[in-house]
Amino acid sequence: QVQLQACGGGLVQAGGSLNLSCAASGITFGAYRMAWYRQAPGKQRELVAAISSGSNTNYADSVEGRVTVSRDNAKNTVDLQMNSLKPEDTAVYYCQTYDYTRPWIEYWGQGTQVTVSS
């Protein structure tokens, strides 16, 4: 019953911006850490940004200063605002959370494609 639905990906020129959004259902959203991961072809999946239930955030070094993760607990959504995009940001972006009572259980969104052209 837990579902994560991501949207907002697309094609953008280098230097442009995108906002990704993830809507969650089936969990007490405000109690969960939410995260964005990405995976480029031939590369390992990496954490892009995360936001705790208390809205503490952390970012990958590669995106620090260019992205902002935020959450709206009333709407059960987590957003990733991406600015000054680079071709290296091209990847499939996934929304993720885990069950803190059973932390080996993870939930993933379907992924949304971000493509940044030169």
N, C-alpha and C positions, 0 to 999 in steps of 0.2 A: 504494500500500500504506500510505501515511501516512494515518492517520485520527485525528481529534479528536472526542470525544464529550462533549457538555456536558449536564449535568442539574442540577436543583435549583431551577429557577425556579418561580414561582407568584404567587399573590395574597396580599398582606400589607397590613395597615394601616400608616399613617404611624407612625413610631417603632419599628416592628418590625424583625425580622432575617430574613435568609436566608443560606444557604450554597450557593454554586454550586461544582460540581466538574467538572473536565475530565479525561478519561482519554485518554492518547495511546498510539498504537501505530505501529510502523513506523519509529521513530527511536531513536537513542541518547539517551533522554530527558534524562539528566543533563547533557548537553552543550549543551542548547538553552535559549535564552531563551524564556519563555512569557509570554503576555499575555492580558488580557481587554479587549475592546472592547465598546462598546454603540452602538446606533443607535435613536433615537426617530423616530417618524413625522415626515417633513418636515425632519429635521435630518441633519447630517453625522455619519458614524461617528467616534467619538472613543475614544481610548485611556483606559481606566479605571485599569488597574494593570498592571505588568509585574514579572517577577522573573527575574533572570539565572541562569545556571548556577551562579554562586557565591552565590545567594540575596540579592543586592542588589535592592532594590525601589524602585519609583517609582510615584507616584499622580497622578491628575488633581487639580487644585486643588478641584474640585467635590466630591470624595469624601474628600479628605485628612482623616484622623482618624476616619473612619467605616467604612472598609473595610480589610481586611488580606488580602494575597495571600501564599500559602504554597505550598510544593511538597513532595512526598514522592517522592523519586527511586526508592525501592524499589518503589513502587506505580505509578509513571509517572502521577502525578496532580498537578494544580494546582488549588487551591481559592481561592475569593474569598468571604471572610466579610464580610457586609454588615450593618451595624448602623445604628440611628437612620435608617431609610430615609425618604425624602421622596418625594412624588409626582413630583418632577422626575427621580427615578431610574428611572421607568418607561421601559423600552426592551427591545429584544432584545439579549441579551448573548452575545457570541461569544468562544470560545477561539481563540487564534491563535499560530502560531509561524512561523519562516522557516528556510530552509536556509542556514546561515551560510557554506557553501562556494559557494552560489549565491543570494545574498541577495535577488534579485529574485523568487525563488520562495517563495510563502507558502502556508501550510496553514491552513484554517479549519474550525472546528466548525460544526454545523448551526444553532446558536443556541438559546437558551432564553429564554422570555418572563418578564420580571419586571414585575409591575404593583403599584403602591403606591397605595392608596386613602387619601383624606383622613379 
